[in-house]
């Protein structure tokens, strides 16, 4: 890795390997996406039952007996959405992802589908390989909560290895077009998330170039260590059975599937239940229901028609299916539902080197309530508070500096009552009484037993 870094940066290798980007934008996008995706139950509705690519880590590209192909008709989809809404209490938050194994942008009425989901008061997202997007303008105007772009390279020769039949040129061209349309139609609601799949073959050169492109376009750069799917094949891989046609993709995985399963076991990580069967439902283009979004074989279809089977019966069929035991005993449910394991990160750092370690350190802070961004640098909550208090004690010309630190704490650490309290004090000193009352009210709400907060709130509002 040091040799690579020297080649990239010359003989004078800087202390920082990771080029700077606009952290404010990345932080804002991650927080917004987290808010949008928060729900009590999630649905994957594969409105298109086919894909234009044949990626070797995806069952569409590595499965010998493919699922039936087709496109869900709009009236059928509308029936499904109405049924979903009717099966849940009005106060429950629901989110519908319009994809699973298929390429949603191939649907000619995708914009109408998005509008229908939103009209029912549910969140809506799509995922795309971004090679084709014929209805991009209409989709942008429909304003889904997010558009996730799945890719694995910046340069075409790298990209084609892991996104077979695709073109990095087409992807990047469509990314620029998407930015232009978002701006033209003043769409500030849709978060564009770039899910960069990290392999040994596309790091660091392609990784850094795609990160730079996301910074230019104002898209959330959200890479993940690539894994192998479907779950049926992953179970076999963990047991040491790798099909000859899958060997090439396994050789470039940063952390092999078998090693991932071992790490979870070594760290003793457990969860009460699998998130996929507890709070996610996967509906195929023909209205059938799969055991979960990680499986692909036809014997994992638990209902032929979502509309004809009550949710209690679907839940019963999920929990009685034999494959869940096969998957969970190998810890695949932890991997696919993104349960963190420090050993996986350490293994990735060992393989990818110090630049990836530096990226992880930065990435953990983006969207975290333990850090603020000040002058495009991260400060811990405690450090920002200390600097703010030092400036406040100095007074005079330092008051504006103190205000900036405490306003940053208000923005980035919404559960930190002391940040609101000190920001309120400064607002009062500057005569901004309405803001002072608002900030003090929040400080009092966050710490209702704090005598000073309560006293100052009563004083300001009396």
Beta strands, then each sheet from edge to edge (+ up, - down):
strand 1: 41-45
strand 2: 94-97
strand 3: 123-128
strand 4: 146-151
strand 5: 191-198
strand 6: 220-221
strand 7: 224-225
strand 8: 280-283
strand 9: 289-290
strand 10: 301-303
strand 11: 371-374
strand 12: 377-380
sheet 1: 6+ 5+ 4+ 3+ 2+ 1+ 8+ 9- 10+
sheet 2: 6+ 5+ 7+
sheet 3: 11+ 12-
end
